[in-house]
């Protein structure tokens, strides 16, 4: 497969010398436990951005660790989307509807702020629930970074079939901090920024800045799909748009939630996407699939993968959802993604 092309118009690319430290794939509960342990030992910074966050039995210890770190004088910053209280148990609701989940989340935000945590809500309450979302997910603890997966910080998010990658690399941690501040700045001005690409040897970090119609992640997935002979996809949703069409023209395995796994609004979205594209899912398990990765195979033995927060659907591109992903050709990283798929998606393990 070819290397990443020169940036398209409106994209910004920065090269970093050398490869990143080797990633380690962590399932949802492993990610929360590992991050909690490191936050307790944090010396300088903790940065966390997520779509949803809630104080429950799956996240209590992590949230307590954030508070303790802030009390010790560590810079602790947390950003969550207002979608936290619009996506109750996976069911889309009008964002102005003050549910018990919203009151609980807002109380959590007030508690964190009172303890010295810099907390901010992202997005807007009014308008389409999906427009202007910050779907980006990462956590930085000193020089360790957790990202390139889909785990949200509530009970449902932790228990989904999902993962994050942990990478202990100061350069990546610094770049994610820059991305965090980009999100904060652009959110305050209710606009997006141009797509970003950070290059580290065989890995690329791809950042969608929230401009409607602009997604470097979707474009790279489309380019790699066109070069591939076979495609394996894991996603919450059925792939749509030009990417879905190109995938259908190749040998493929598509693993996404069948409509019965989803909430009413998502059920309708998945069913209509399947009807429109003709795609069928191979996923049969009851656990909600939330992992988002594509592995691209070529007959000459060269493989690539994209893993992150993007669901590979065209709708999010049109609406300008903020996303983050990693494009990699590292065999050891791709092997971990395929192992997760075999164990917890295909069903060869106990997932």
C-alpha positions as CSV (number, residue, x, y, z in Angstrom):
1,X,0.0,0.0,0.0
2,X,1.2,3.5,-0.7
3,X,2.3,5.8,2.0
4,X,0.0,8.7,3.1
5,X,-0.3,11.2,0.3
6,X,0.5,14.9,0.5
7,X,-2.2,16.8,2.5
8,X,-5.3,17.7,0.6
9,X,-6.4,21.3,0.5
10,X,-7.4,22.5,4.0
11,X,-5.3,19.8,5.7
12,X,-2.3,20.3,7.9
13,X,0.5,17.7,8.2
14,X,3.4,17.6,10.7
15,X,6.2,15.0,10.7
16,X,7.6,13.6,14.0
17,X,11.0,11.9,14.0
18,X,10.9,8.2,14.6
19,X,8.2,5.7,15.4
20,X,5.9,5.8,18.3
21,X,6.3,3.5,21.3
22,X,4.5,0.2,20.8
23,X,0.8,0.5,21.5
24,X,-1.0,-1.9,23.8
25,X,-4.7,-2.6,23.2
26,X,-6.9,-2.4,26.3
27,X,-10.5,-3.4,26.5
28,X,-12.9,-0.9,28.2
29,X,-12.6,-2.1,31.8
30,X,-8.8,-2.5,31.4
31,X,-8.5,1.0,30.0
32,X,-10.4,2.5,33.0
33,X,-8.4,0.5,35.5
34,X,-5.0,1.3,33.9
35,X,-5.8,5.0,33.5
36,X,-7.1,5.2,37.1
37,X,-3.8,3.8,38.4
38,X,-1.7,6.2,36.4
39,X,-3.9,9.2,37.4
40,X,-3.2,8.4,41.1
41,X,0.5,8.6,40.2
42,X,0.3,11.6,37.9
43,X,2.9,14.4,38.4
44,X,2.1,17.0,35.8
45,X,-1.0,16.7,33.7
46,X,-4.2,14.7,33.1
47,X,-6.3,15.6,30.0
48,X,-9.5,13.8,29.3
49,X,-12.0,14.3,26.5
50,X,-15.0,12.0,26.0
51,X,-18.4,12.0,24.4
52,X,-20.2,10.8,27.6
53,X,-19.2,10.7,31.2
54,X,-21.1,9.5,34.3
55,X,-20.5,8.7,38.0
56,X,-21.3,5.0,38.3
57,X,-19.8,1.7,39.5
58,X,-17.7,1.5,36.3
59,X,-16.2,5.0,36.6
60,X,-16.3,5.9,40.3
61,X,-12.6,5.1,41.0
62,X,-11.4,7.0,37.9
63,X,-13.4,10.1,38.8
64,X,-12.2,9.9,42.4
65,X,-8.6,9.7,41.1
66,X,-9.2,12.9,39.0
67,X,-10.3,14.7,42.2
68,X,-7.3,13.4,44.2
69,X,-4.9,14.4,41.5
70,X,-6.4,17.9,41.3
71,X,-6.1,18.3,45.0
72,X,-2.4,17.4,44.8
73,X,-1.9,20.3,42.3
74,X,-1.8,18.3,39.1
75,X,-3.3,20.1,36.1
76,X,-6.5,18.1,35.5
77,X,-8.7,19.0,32.6
78,X,-11.9,17.2,31.5
79,X,-14.1,17.9,28.5
80,X,-17.4,16.1,27.7
81,X,-20.0,16.6,25.1
82,X,-23.4,17.9,25.9
83,X,-24.5,14.7,24.2
84,X,-23.8,13.0,27.6
85,X,-27.3,13.8,28.6
86,X,-28.9,13.4,25.1
87,X,-27.8,9.8,24.7
88,X,-29.6,8.1,27.6
89,X,-29.0,4.3,27.4
90,X,-28.2,4.7,23.8
91,X,-31.5,6.4,22.9
92,X,-31.4,9.8,21.3
93,X,-33.4,12.5,23.0
94,X,-33.8,16.2,22.3
95,X,-30.7,17.8,23.8
96,X,-32.7,20.4,25.8
97,X,-34.6,17.7,27.6
98,X,-33.4,17.7,31.3
99,X,-33.3,14.1,32.1
100,X,-32.2,12.5,35.3
101,X,-29.0,11.5,33.5
102,X,-28.3,15.1,32.6
103,X,-28.9,16.3,36.2
104,X,-26.5,13.6,37.4
105,X,-23.9,14.6,34.9
106,X,-24.2,18.3,35.6
107,X,-23.9,17.5,39.3
108,X,-20.7,15.6,38.5
109,X,-19.3,18.5,36.5
110,X,-20.0,20.9,39.4
111,X,-18.3,18.5,41.8
112,X,-15.2,18.3,39.7
113,X,-15.0,22.0,39.3
114,X,-15.4,22.6,43.0
115,X,-12.4,20.2,43.5
116,X,-10.1,22.1,41.2
117,X,-10.7,20.1,38.0
118,X,-11.0,22.3,34.8
119,X,-14.3,20.9,33.4
120,X,-16.0,22.1,30.2
121,X,-19.0,21.0,28.2
122,X,-18.5,20.8,24.5
123,X,-21.1,21.3,21.7
124,X,-24.5,23.0,21.8
125,X,-27.7,22.0,23.4
126,X,-29.9,23.2,20.6
127,X,-30.3,21.8,17.0
128,X,-29.7,18.4,15.7
129,X,-28.3,16.0,18.3
130,X,-25.6,14.8,16.0
131,X,-24.4,18.2,14.6
132,X,-21.3,19.6,16.1
133,X,-20.5,16.6,18.3
134,X,-17.1,16.1,19.7
135,X,-16.8,12.3,19.3
136,X,-13.0,12.4,20.0
137,X,-11.9,10.3,22.9
138,X,-8.5,10.3,24.6
139,X,-6.9,10.5,28.0
140,X,-3.4,11.9,28.6
141,X,-1.6,11.1,31.9
142,X,1.8,12.8,32.0
143,X,3.5,11.1,29.0
144,X,1.1,8.2,28.6
145,X,-1.7,8.5,26.0
146,X,-4.9,6.4,25.7
147,X,-6.8,6.9,22.4
148,X,-7.7,5.5,19.0
149,X,-10.7,3.5,20.3
150,X,-14.3,4.3,21.2
151,X,-14.6,3.8,25.0
152,X,-16.9,6.3,26.7
153,X,-16.8,6.9,30.4
154,X,-20.1,5.5,31.7
155,X,-21.3,2.0,32.6
156,X,-22.6,1.2,29.1
157,X,-19.5,2.7,27.4
158,X,-17.1,0.6,29.5
159,X,-19.1,-2.6,29.1
160,X,-19.5,-2.4,25.3
161,X,-17.3,-4.5,23.0
162,X,-14.7,-1.8,22.6
163,X,-11.1,-0.9,23.3
164,X,-8.5,1.9,23.5
165,X,-4.7,1.9,22.7
166,X,-2.2,2.9,25.3
167,X,0.9,4.5,24.0
168,X,3.7,5.8,26.3
169,X,5.2,8.5,24.2
170,X,5.8,12.1,25.1
171,X,5.5,13.4,21.6
172,X,2.0,11.9,21.2
173,X,1.0,13.0,24.6
174,X,2.1,16.6,23.7
175,X,0.3,16.4,20.4
176,X,-2.9,15.2,22.0
177,X,-2.7,18.1,24.5
178,X,-2.4,20.5,21.5
179,X,-5.5,18.8,20.0
180,X,-7.3,19.2,23.3
181,X,-6.7,22.9,23.3
182,X,-7.8,23.1,19.6
183,X,-11.1,21.5,20.6
184,X,-11.6,23.9,23.5
185,X,-10.8,27.0,21.3
186,X,-12.9,26.0,18.4
187,X,-15.8,24.9,20.6
188,X,-15.8,28.4,22.2
189,X,-16.1,29.9,18.8
190,X,-18.6,27.3,17.6
191,X,-16.6,26.4,14.5
192,X,-14.2,23.7,13.4
193,X,-10.6,23.7,12.3
194,X,-8.9,22.1,9.3
195,X,-8.0,18.4,9.4
196,X,-4.7,17.5,11.0
197,X,-2.2,14.8,10.4
198,X,0.7,13.9,12.7
199,X,3.2,11.5,11.2
200,X,5.4,9.2,13.3
201,X,7.2,6.7,11.2
202,X,4.7,4.1,10.0
203,X,1.9,5.6,12.0
204,X,-0.4,8.6,11.3
205,X,-2.6,10.3,13.8
206,X,-5.6,11.7,11.9
207,X,-7.8,14.4,13.4
208,X,-11.1,15.6,12.1
209,X,-11.5,19.2,13.2
210,X,-15.3,19.5,12.9
211,X,-15.8,21.2,9.6
212,X,-18.9,19.8,7.9
213,X,-18.0,17.7,4.9
214,X,-14.3,17.5,5.8
215,X,-12.9,14.2,7.3
216,X,-9.3,13.1,6.8
217,X,-10.2,9.9,8.5
218,X,-12.9,9.0,6.0
219,X,-10.7,10.1,3.1
220,X,-7.9,7.9,4.2
221,X,-10.2,4.9,4.8
222,X,-11.6,5.4,1.3
223,X,-8.1,5.6,-0.3
224,X,-6.9,2.5,1.5
225,X,-10.1,0.6,0.7
226,X,-9.5,1.3,-3.0
227,X,-6.0,-0.2,-2.8
228,X,-7.1,-3.3,-0.8
229,X,-8.1,-6.7,-2.0
230,X,-9.9,-7.6,1.2
231,X,-11.4,-5.4,4.0
232,X,-12.4,-6.3,7.5
233,X,-14.6,-3.7,9.3
234,X,-15.7,-3.4,12.9
235,X,-18.1,-0.5,13.7
236,X,-21.1,0.5,15.6
237,X,-22.9,1.2,12.3
238,X,-23.1,-0.1,8.7
239,X,-20.6,1.7,6.5
240,X,-22.1,4.2,4.1
241,X,-21.3,6.6,1.3
242,X,-18.5,6.1,-1.2
243,X,-16.5,4.1,1.4
244,X,-19.4,1.6,1.8
245,X,-19.6,1.3,-2.0
246,X,-15.9,0.6,-2.5
247,X,-15.9,-2.0,0.4
248,X,-18.8,-3.8,-1.3
249,X,-16.7,-4.2,-4.5
250,X,-14.0,-6.1,-2.6
251,X,-13.9,-9.3,-0.5
252,X,-15.1,-8.1,2.9
253,X,-16.1,-9.0,6.4
254,X,-18.5,-6.5,7.9
255,X,-19.1,-6.6,11.7
256,X,-21.6,-4.0,13.0
257,X,-24.6,-4.1,15.3
258,X,-27.7,-5.8,13.9
259,X,-30.7,-3.5,14.4
260,X,-32.0,-5.6,17.3
261,X,-28.9,-4.6,19.4
262,X,-29.6,-0.9,19.1
263,X,-31.9,1.7,20.6
264,X,-34.9,2.8,18.6
265,X,-33.2,5.7,16.8
266,X,-30.0,3.7,16.1
267,X,-32.1,0.7,15.1
268,X,-33.8,2.8,12.4
269,X,-30.4,4.2,11.3
270,X,-28.8,0.8,11.0
271,X,-31.8,-0.8,9.2
272,X,-32.1,2.0,6.7
273,X,-28.4,1.9,6.0
274,X,-28.5,-1.8,5.4
275,X,-31.4,-1.4,3.1
276,X,-29.7,1.4,1.1
277,X,-26.3,-0.2,0.8
278,X,-27.3,-3.9,0.7
279,X,-24.7,-4.7,3.4
280,X,-25.2,-7.4,5.9
281,X,-23.5,-7.8,9.3
282,X,-21.7,-10.9,10.5
283,X,-22.0,-9.8,14.1
284,X,-24.4,-12.1,16.1
285,X,-23.5,-11.4,19.7
286,X,-25.8,-9.6,22.2
287,X,-23.1,-7.3,23.6
288,X,-23.3,-3.9,21.9
289,X,-20.4,-3.5,19.4
290,X,-18.8,-0.1,19.7
291,X,-15.2,-0.7,18.5
292,X,-14.3,1.1,15.3
293,X,-11.5,-0.2,13.1
294,X,-10.9,-1.3,9.5
295,X,-8.1,-3.6,8.5
296,X,-7.1,-3.5,4.8
297,X,-5.4,-6.5,3.3
298,X,-3.5,-6.8,0.0
299,X,-2.7,-10.0,-1.8
300,X,1.0,-9.1,-1.7
301,X,0.9,-9.4,2.1
302,X,0.9,-5.7,2.9
303,X,-1.7,-4.6,5.5
304,X,-2.9,-1.4,7.0
305,X,-5.5,-0.4,9.6
306,X,-7.4,2.6,10.8
307,X,-8.7,2.6,14.3
308,X,-10.2,5.3,16.4
309,X,-13.5,7.1,17.1
310,X,-14.9,7.3,13.6
311,X,-17.8,5.0,12.7
312,X,-17.0,5.2,8.9
313,X,-20.4,6.5,8.0
314,X,-21.0,9.4,5.7
315,X,-23.5,11.2,7.9
316,X,-20.9,12.1,10.5
317,X,-18.7,13.6,7.8
318,X,-21.5,15.8,6.5
319,X,-22.4,17.0,10.0
320,X,-18.8,17.9,10.9
321,X,-18.2,15.5,13.9
322,X,-14.8,15.9,15.6
323,X,-13.0,12.6,15.5
324,X,-9.5,11.1,16.0
325,X,-7.9,7.9,14.6
326,X,-4.6,6.2,13.9
327,X,-3.6,4.9,10.6
328,X,-0.9,2.2,11.0
329,X,1.0,-0.4,9.1
330,X,2.7,-2.0,12.1
331,X,2.1,-5.7,12.1
332,X,2.1,-5.9,15.9
333,X,-0.6,-3.2,16.2
334,X,-2.7,-4.8,13.5
335,X,-2.3,-8.2,15.2
336,X,-3.8,-6.8,18.4
337,X,-6.8,-5.4,16.5
338,X,-7.3,-8.8,14.8
339,X,-7.0,-10.6,18.1
340,X,-9.6,-8.3,19.7
341,X,-11.9,-9.1,16.7
342,X,-11.4,-12.8,17.0
343,X,-12.0,-12.9,20.8
344,X,-14.7,-10.3,21.4
345,X,-16.4,-9.7,18.0
346,X,-16.2,-13.0,16.1
347,X,-16.7,-14.7,19.5
348,X,-13.8,-17.0,20.0
349,X,-13.2,-15.7,23.5
350,X,-15.3,-14.8,26.5
351,X,-16.2,-11.3,25.4
